[in-house]
Amino acid sequence: MKVKKEDDEKELFKLLNEMIKYSFGISLKAVSREKLKNIIDEKELLKVLLQVMDYMENMKGIQDREGLSLKDKIKEIYQKIR
């Protein structure tokens, strides 16, 4: 899995986006949160995806990002969708 080798957050998000495109046919970069909620039925998966989206959108605010490991969240998402 490429995620284990990657440390750059933008590249990690790109890998996540590819995984979501393959699994659900949508892009996290282009889909609204409401549409995402309609497409993904599993509540826990949706919750983690929204956390990652929030994390990436708040890249400027370091304090908002503490306590969340992007790599761990992507691994968690991978486990839920495979």
N, C-alpha and C positions, 0 to 999 in steps of 0.2 A: 504494500500500500504506500503510495507516494506521500501521504500525509506524515508518516513517521520521519521521513527524511527532510521535510520542508520546515523552515523556520520563519520565512517571510509571511506576514499575516495576509498581505494582498494575494499572494500565491495560494495560501491555504484557502482563502475565500473562493478563489478561482476554481480550485479543485472541488470544493463543496458545491459550487454552482454547477459544475459539470456532472457531478453525482446526482443532483436534483433534476437536472435536465434529462438525464438518462432514465431516472426512475419515474418522474412525473410529467415530463415534457414541458416544463416551465423554467424560466430563468429567474433567479432571486433578484437579479439586477433590474428586471423589467416588470415583475408582478407586484400588484398592490397587496397590502396585508390582508385586505378583505377577500380578494380572490384566492390568496394562499389559504386562508381559513376555510374557504369553500372546497378547495381541491384536496387538502390533507385532512383526513378524518381522524387520524390518531392524535389524540390530545397531547400526549407527552412529546411526540416528534414535533408537532407544531410549536409547542412551548420552547423547545430547544432551538428550533429554527428562528423563531422570533427573537430569542436572546442573542443569537449570533448576528442577526440583522441589526439589532440595536447596538451591539458591540461595534460593528463595522461602521455604522452611521455616526457613532460618537468617537471616532478615532482621535479627535482633537482633545477631548476631555479625559485625561489620564485617570482622574479620580473616579469617573464613571465606569472605568474598565477594570478596576481592581477586583480580584477574586474570580475572574473568568479566564480560563485557559482555552483559547480558541482551538488549539489542537485537540484538547480533551473533548470539547463539545462536538467537533467534527467526527471524532472517533465514535462518540455516543450516537450521533445521527447515523453514521454508517452501520452500526450494530442494529439500529431500529429498522432500517429500510432493506437490509439484505435478506 
